[in-house]
Amino acid sequence: MYQLTADNTDALNVALRAQMVEFNAQHFDAQRVPLGYKFADEQGELVAGISGCVFGNWLMISWLWCSDSARGKGLADKLLTALEQAAIELGATTAQLDTLDFQAKPFYERRGYSVKYQLNNYPRSGTRYFMEKPL
């Protein structure tokens, strides 16, 4: 007999993700290859970075972040270019990401990304954009 219990922990989230990744791997013919780049200051502190993975033909961009002090210096453009180039070398033909209405949608559009789907009223009054770009 199974027992239902509440579990709002990160540990449950991690365990469920691991189980889904294992299950899905049986049905995919591709592995996830992690990619990431960063900029650090003279003290070695992170000031900007990007991470994602290549999964089959897809570059899946997870995070792109620049500190307030690093914004407007072209670092995000350099990070995205480096990630896209590495993904192309690994066989990716399309890039995918999501961003929120107060984040970087215009930046991505200038880089050739277009909105494929959007969630309105996310999480209540904003918009979440799912964007793609051919590489």
N, C-alpha and C positions, 0 to 999 in steps of 0.2 A: 504494500500500500504506500502511496506517495503522500507527502505532507506539504501543503502550501505554506510558505512563510515569507514575510516581507524581508527584502535584502536590498538596501539602497547603497551598497558599498561599491567602491571602485574595483574591489577584488572580484565581485560578481561580473561587472562589466568586462574586465580583462579575461576572465574565464570563458564567458560567452563568446567574446571575439575570437579567442583561441579555438574554441569548438567550431565556430562558423568557418574560420579560415581553413581548418583541417578538413571539414566537410566539403567546402567549395573546391579545395585543391584536387579532389577526386574528379571534378567535372571540368576543370580548366586545363588547357594545354600550355599554360604560361606561368612563370614564377614572377613574384614581385622583386624588382631590383631597386633597392633604396638609393636615392640621390639626395645630395644636399650641398649647399655652399654657404659660406658666411664671411662677414667682414668683422674684424675686431679692432679695437683702438690700441693705442700704445701700451696700455696696461693689460691687454688681453681680454678686455670686456667685450662681449657681443654687442654690436651696434646694428647689425642687419643680417638677415639670413633667409634662406628658402629651403624647403624640403618637399619631397614627394617621392614618387617611385615610377618606374616603367613597369607596366603590366601588359604583356603582349605588345600590341600596337599602340598602346595608350601611355601618355605621360599623365599621371595623376598628381596634380599639384596640391599639396596639403596646406602648407603655410608659407606666407611671405610677409616678413615683418621688418620694419625699419624703426629705430628709435627716433624720438623727436629731434635729437641733435643731428641725426644722419639724413633726415629727409631733405629732399631738394638737391641732393648732390649726385644723383644718377646711380646710386647704389642699387636700387630696386631693378632698374633697367639692366644693369650688369648681372645681377643675380639671376633674373629671369632668362636672359640670353644664355648664360652659362648652363642653366638647367635644361633649357630647350635643346641646346647643342649636344649635351651629353645624352639626352634622350634620343635624339635623332641617330647618334652613333650606335645606340643600343637597339635601333629598329623601330622606334616610335614614329607614328605618322600623324597622330592627333593628340592635342593636349586638352585637358579638362580641369576645371577648377570651379570653386564657388566663392562668392564674395557678397558682402552686405551693402545696402544702399549708402551707408556712411563711410564705406571703405574705399576700394580702389577700382570700381567699375570703369571710370573714364580712362584710367591708366591702362587697364587690360584692353579696352577697345582700341586705344591708340596703338597697341601692340598686335592688333589683328584678331583679337578674341571677339566673339559675338555671343549674345544671350540665346541659349537654346530653350531655357525654361526658367520661370521665376515663381517664387512663392510670395504672394502678397500677404500683408498683415502678419509678417514674420518678425519676431515671435508674437507681436501684438499689432504694431503699427508700422513696421519697417518692411523691407523687401529683401529677399535672398535671391541672388542671380546665379544660375548655373551656366557657365560659359565654356565654349570650345574654340579651338583654333587648329587648322591643318598645319602640320609642321613641314 
